């Protein structure tokens, strides 16, 4: 069974998943991020402030926790993650390992789902996750319905 997760990503890197040419295909994270992610799972991409919108969905190919030198090479020197060596080193300062989540099949929503609309559906106190949140079946369906509603 595939699950749907939600992650918060800074706008610059969130929109990079949905580029028409050479989209971002690896999400770099720290610690034990996404230990329950499996190939085939979906990740909804939420762009943090100032954007504050759910942009689309990507599919997980694999998740690996690697020593930083191997992660840098696996990310094709940052090209797949859309980061420079300086950004990579700054993000992973004082870390020994990093997590890479390889993704594909990016689906950009025809119109993003703004934070107020998410709260309207998921409750007024709902907050985007700091790291990762597994969505309920109902939440995942809401996202899919919104996607379908805009494409019909």
C-alpha positions as CSV (number, residue, x, y, z in Angstrom):
1,X,0.0,0.0,0.0
2,X,1.3,3.4,-0.9
3,X,1.2,6.3,1.6
4,X,1.1,10.0,1.1
5,X,3.3,12.3,3.1
6,X,3.7,16.0,3.3
7,X,7.0,17.9,3.6
8,X,7.7,21.5,4.0
9,X,10.4,22.9,1.6
10,X,11.7,26.4,1.1
11,X,10.0,27.9,-2.0
12,X,13.2,28.0,-4.1
13,X,13.7,24.3,-3.7
14,X,10.0,23.4,-3.6
15,X,9.4,24.8,-7.1
16,X,12.5,23.1,-8.4
17,X,10.7,19.7,-8.3
18,X,8.3,21.0,-11.0
19,X,10.8,22.5,-13.5
20,X,10.0,21.4,-17.1
21,X,13.8,21.0,-17.8
22,X,16.0,19.1,-15.4
23,X,13.7,19.1,-12.3
24,X,15.0,18.5,-8.8
25,X,15.0,14.7,-8.3
26,X,16.5,14.4,-4.8
27,X,15.5,15.9,-1.5
28,X,18.4,16.3,1.0
29,X,17.6,16.1,4.7
30,X,19.3,15.5,8.0
31,X,19.0,12.9,10.8
32,X,16.5,10.1,10.4
33,X,14.2,12.0,8.1
34,X,11.6,9.8,6.3
35,X,12.5,6.4,7.8
36,X,9.1,5.1,6.9
37,X,9.2,6.3,3.2
38,X,9.0,3.4,0.7
39,X,9.4,3.3,-3.1
40,X,6.1,4.3,-4.6
41,X,4.9,6.5,-1.7
42,X,3.8,10.0,-2.6
43,X,5.1,13.2,-1.1
44,X,3.1,16.4,-1.3
45,X,5.4,19.4,-1.6
46,X,4.4,22.4,0.6
47,X,6.4,25.6,-0.1
48,X,7.0,27.4,3.2
49,X,6.5,31.2,3.8
50,X,6.2,33.5,2.0
51,X,4.6,31.2,-0.5
52,X,2.6,29.0,2.0
53,X,1.1,26.8,-0.7
54,X,0.9,23.1,-1.5
55,X,2.5,23.0,-5.0
56,X,2.2,19.4,-6.1
57,X,3.1,15.7,-5.6
58,X,6.2,13.6,-6.3
59,X,6.7,9.8,-6.1
60,X,9.5,8.3,-4.0
61,X,12.0,6.1,-5.8
62,X,14.2,5.4,-2.8
63,X,15.5,6.8,0.5
64,X,19.1,6.4,1.6
65,X,21.1,7.6,4.6
66,X,24.7,8.0,3.4
67,X,28.0,9.4,4.5
68,X,28.2,13.0,3.2
69,X,30.9,12.3,0.6
70,X,28.8,9.5,-0.9
71,X,25.6,11.6,-0.7
72,X,27.3,14.5,-2.6
73,X,28.5,12.0,-5.3
74,X,25.0,10.4,-5.4
75,X,23.4,13.8,-5.9
76,X,25.7,14.3,-8.9
77,X,27.6,17.0,-7.1
78,X,24.4,18.7,-6.1
79,X,22.9,18.9,-9.6
80,X,20.0,16.5,-8.8
81,X,19.2,18.5,-5.6
82,X,19.8,22.0,-7.2
83,X,22.4,22.9,-4.6
84,X,25.9,24.2,-4.8
85,X,28.8,22.6,-2.8
86,X,28.8,25.6,-0.5
87,X,25.0,25.2,0.2
88,X,25.5,21.4,0.7
89,X,28.4,21.9,3.1
90,X,26.6,24.7,5.1
91,X,23.4,22.6,5.4
92,X,25.3,19.5,6.6
93,X,27.8,21.4,8.8
94,X,28.7,19.2,11.8
95,X,26.8,16.2,10.3
96,X,28.4,12.9,9.3
97,X,25.5,11.4,7.5
98,X,22.7,12.8,5.3
99,X,19.5,11.5,3.9
100,X,18.6,11.6,0.2
101,X,15.1,10.9,-1.0
102,X,15.1,10.3,-4.7
103,X,11.8,11.2,-6.5
104,X,10.2,11.3,-9.9
105,X,6.8,11.6,-11.5
106,X,6.3,15.2,-10.3
107,X,2.7,16.5,-10.7
108,X,2.4,20.2,-10.4
109,X,-1.1,21.2,-9.3
110,X,-2.9,23.4,-11.9
111,X,-3.4,25.9,-9.0
112,X,-1.6,25.6,-5.7
113,X,-3.5,24.9,-2.5
114,X,-3.0,27.9,-0.2
115,X,-2.5,27.5,3.6
116,X,-6.0,29.0,4.4
117,X,-7.7,26.4,2.2
118,X,-5.7,23.6,3.8
119,X,-6.8,24.9,7.2
120,X,-10.4,25.2,6.0
121,X,-10.3,21.4,5.2
122,X,-7.9,20.1,7.9
123,X,-8.8,22.4,10.8
124,X,-8.0,26.0,11.7
125,X,-5.0,25.0,13.9
126,X,-3.4,22.8,11.3
127,X,0.3,23.6,10.7
128,X,2.6,22.4,8.0
129,X,5.1,19.9,9.4
130,X,8.6,20.9,10.4
131,X,9.9,17.7,8.9
132,X,7.4,15.2,7.5
133,X,3.8,14.2,8.2
134,X,2.0,11.2,7.0
135,X,-1.4,12.2,5.6
136,X,-4.6,10.4,6.4
137,X,-6.5,8.7,3.6
138,X,-9.0,11.6,3.7
139,X,-6.2,14.2,3.5
140,X,-4.6,12.5,0.6
141,X,-8.0,12.2,-1.2
142,X,-8.6,15.9,-0.6
143,X,-5.4,16.7,-2.4
144,X,-6.2,14.3,-5.2
145,X,-9.7,15.7,-5.5
146,X,-8.4,19.2,-5.7
147,X,-6.0,18.1,-8.4
148,X,-8.8,16.4,-10.3
149,X,-11.2,19.3,-9.8
150,X,-8.7,21.6,-11.5
151,X,-8.0,19.3,-14.5
152,X,-11.6,18.6,-15.5
